[in-house]
Amino acid sequence: MNIQSVIKTIPGKKTGAALVLSSLLLAGCAMSPTSPDGSEDVRSKLMALQQNPDMRTHARIELRDAEAAVELAEQPLGSGETALAEHRVYMADRMVEIARAKGETRLMEADRELLGEERDAARLAARTREADQARADAESARSSQVDAAAMSAREAEELQRQIDMLEAKETERGLVLTLGDVLFATGSAQIQGGTNQNLEKLANFLNQYPERRVLIEGHTDNVGSASFNQNLSRQRAESVRQYLTGRGIDSNRLSVSGYGFDRPVANNDTTMGRQQNRRVEVVIQNGE
């Protein structure tokens, strides 16, 4: 999700929140990229094979393919592409292991040609079994690699589809879903009938990703006293929590806060600004 699409999800493109969000995202983009976690370990394993003359002789093509995979795994990616980075590192590691297995197998076969049929028969049989096992391990690793890649791709596609359905923003805190003031009547904390479509989507998402914890934060405009608005914002956040627990979400995953009019996203001097400030924000924290 790019900066423009994130800003479009916020009512009023010129609001303070949109400008702040743009600044934060642009600042994040300006940071020096680093190679994904695990890529250095895979590079070290590959270098060890490349420095082995037997491997260079017997696994030349496989080492070349592994080098290409490691270079791809070392390419920096954005913060929202963790799954792709992990997948590339996994693929590179598998290619290195395949090169090792192929090299060892061919080395064994070369050694076998140098042995006489009658000399060291027991040792030759043992090394042949090792070669067979190495080939079996390589094939098993290749099959697992393909299965894991397919599963990762499906999981990433499904997560993105769910995020798009929620119309949530991706932030450093996690996914942020904003529930507007149409959810409640003026001065009330009771959810109005026929306004809970986004809540249903949210409940479905949380049931699909049970490892994610949720912060529910209520906000109001500045009409009325600070104590009244603080209590109202908390009660509205609590109503959302009760709705979610009623849809099967474990209450231990849900935390509730009310901030009254302390955290406006727009100017309270206008009707539009006050409407934008009357909201409940649901922060779906990133899974560990």
URNORHU-V968642 format. One record per backbone hydrogen bond with DSSP energy under -1.0 kcal/mol. NH is the residue of the N-H (numbers start at 1). CO is the residue of the C=O. E is the energy in kcal/mol with one decimal. If there is no record, write none. Layout:
nh & co & e
NH & CO & E
NH & CO & E
//
This chain:
nh & co & e
6 & 2 & -1.8
7 & 3 & -2.5
8 & 4 & -2.1
10 & 7 & -1.9
15 & 12 & -1.7
17 & 265 & -1.4
19 & 15 & -1.9
20 & 16 & -2.6
21 & 17 & -3.0
22 & 18 & -2.3
23 & 19 & -2.3
24 & 20 & -2.5
25 & 21 & -2.5
26 & 22 & -2.7
27 & 23 & -2.5
28 & 24 & -2.2
29 & 25 & -2.0
30 & 26 & -1.3
39 & 36 & -1.7
42 & 38 & -1.8
43 & 39 & -2.3
44 & 40 & -2.2
45 & 41 & -2.1
46 & 42 & -2.2
47 & 43 & -2.6
48 & 44 & -1.9
49 & 45 & -1.5
50 & 46 & -2.6
51 & 47 & -1.8
52 & 49 & -1.4
56 & 52 & -2.3
57 & 53 & -1.7
58 & 54 & -2.5
59 & 55 & -2.4
63 & 59 & -2.6
64 & 60 & -1.7
65 & 61 & -2.3
66 & 62 & -2.6
67 & 63 & -2.4
68 & 64 & -1.9
69 & 65 & -2.0
70 & 66 & -2.6
71 & 67 & -2.4
72 & 68 & -1.9
73 & 69 & -2.1
74 & 70 & -1.7
75 & 72 & -1.0
81 & 78 & -2.0
85 & 81 & -2.3
86 & 82 & -2.7
87 & 83 & -2.1
88 & 84 & -2.3
89 & 85 & -2.2
90 & 86 & -2.4
91 & 87 & -2.6
92 & 88 & -2.5
93 & 89 & -2.4
94 & 90 & -2.2
95 & 91 & -2.2
96 & 92 & -2.1
97 & 93 & -2.2
98 & 94 & -2.4
99 & 95 & -2.2
100 & 96 & -2.3
101 & 97 & -2.7
102 & 98 & -2.8
103 & 99 & -2.5
104 & 100 & -2.7
105 & 101 & -2.4
106 & 102 & -2.6
107 & 103 & -2.3
108 & 104 & -2.4
109 & 105 & -2.3
110 & 106 & -2.3
111 & 107 & -2.6
112 & 108 & -2.3
113 & 109 & -1.4
124 & 120 & -2.5
125 & 121 & -2.4
126 & 122 & -2.0
127 & 123 & -2.2
128 & 124 & -2.2
129 & 125 & -2.1
130 & 126 & -1.9
131 & 127 & -2.3
132 & 128 & -2.5
133 & 129 & -2.4
134 & 130 & -2.5
135 & 131 & -2.4
136 & 132 & -2.3
137 & 133 & -2.9
138 & 134 & -2.3
139 & 135 & -2.4
140 & 136 & -2.5
141 & 137 & -2.7
142 & 138 & -2.2
143 & 139 & -2.4
144 & 140 & -2.5
145 & 141 & -2.3
146 & 142 & -2.1
147 & 143 & -2.3
148 & 144 & -2.8
149 & 145 & -2.3
150 & 146 & -2.2
151 & 147 & -2.3
152 & 148 & -2.6
153 & 149 & -2.2
154 & 150 & -2.2
155 & 151 & -2.6
156 & 152 & -2.4
157 & 153 & -2.3
158 & 154 & -2.4
159 & 155 & -2.4
160 & 156 & -2.2
161 & 157 & -2.1
162 & 158 & -2.3
163 & 159 & -2.3
164 & 160 & -2.4
165 & 161 & -2.1
166 & 162 & -2.0
167 & 163 & -1.1
168 & 163 & -1.5
169 & 176 & -2.4
171 & 174 & -2.5
175 & 284 & -2.4
176 & 169 & -2.9
177 & 282 & -2.8
179 & 280 & -3.1
183 & 180 & -1.4
184 & 181 & -1.5
188 & 185 & -2.2
192 & 183 & -2.7
195 & 192 & -1.3
200 & 196 & -2.1
201 & 197 & -1.9
202 & 198 & -2.4
203 & 199 & -2.7
204 & 200 & -2.3
205 & 201 & -2.3
206 & 202 & -2.6
207 & 203 & -2.0
208 & 204 & -1.3
209 & 205 & -1.4
212 & 209 & -1.7
214 & 253 & -3.0
215 & 283 & -2.5
216 & 255 & -3.3
217 & 281 & -3.1
218 & 257 & -2.7
219 & 279 & -2.5
220 & 260 & -2.9
229 & 225 & -2.2
230 & 226 & -2.4
231 & 227 & -2.4
232 & 228 & -2.5
233 & 229 & -2.6
234 & 230 & -1.9
235 & 231 & -2.6
236 & 232 & -2.4
237 & 233 & -2.0
238 & 234 & -2.5
239 & 235 & -2.0
240 & 236 & -1.8
241 & 237 & -2.1
242 & 238 & -2.6
243 & 239 & -2.1
244 & 240 & -2.2
245 & 241 & -2.5
246 & 242 & -1.9
247 & 244 & -1.1
248 & 245 & -1.6
249 & 244 & -2.1
253 & 250 & -1.8
254 & 251 & -1.3
255 & 214 & -2.5
257 & 216 & -2.5
259 & 218 & -2.7
262 & 259 & -2.3
270 & 267 & -1.1
274 & 270 & -2.4
275 & 271 & -2.1
276 & 272 & -2.0
277 & 273 & -1.7
278 & 274 & -1.4
279 & 219 & -1.1
279 & 277 & -1.2
280 & 179 & -2.3
281 & 217 & -2.9
282 & 177 & -3.0
283 & 215 & -3.2
284 & 175 & -3.5
285 & 213 & -2.3
//
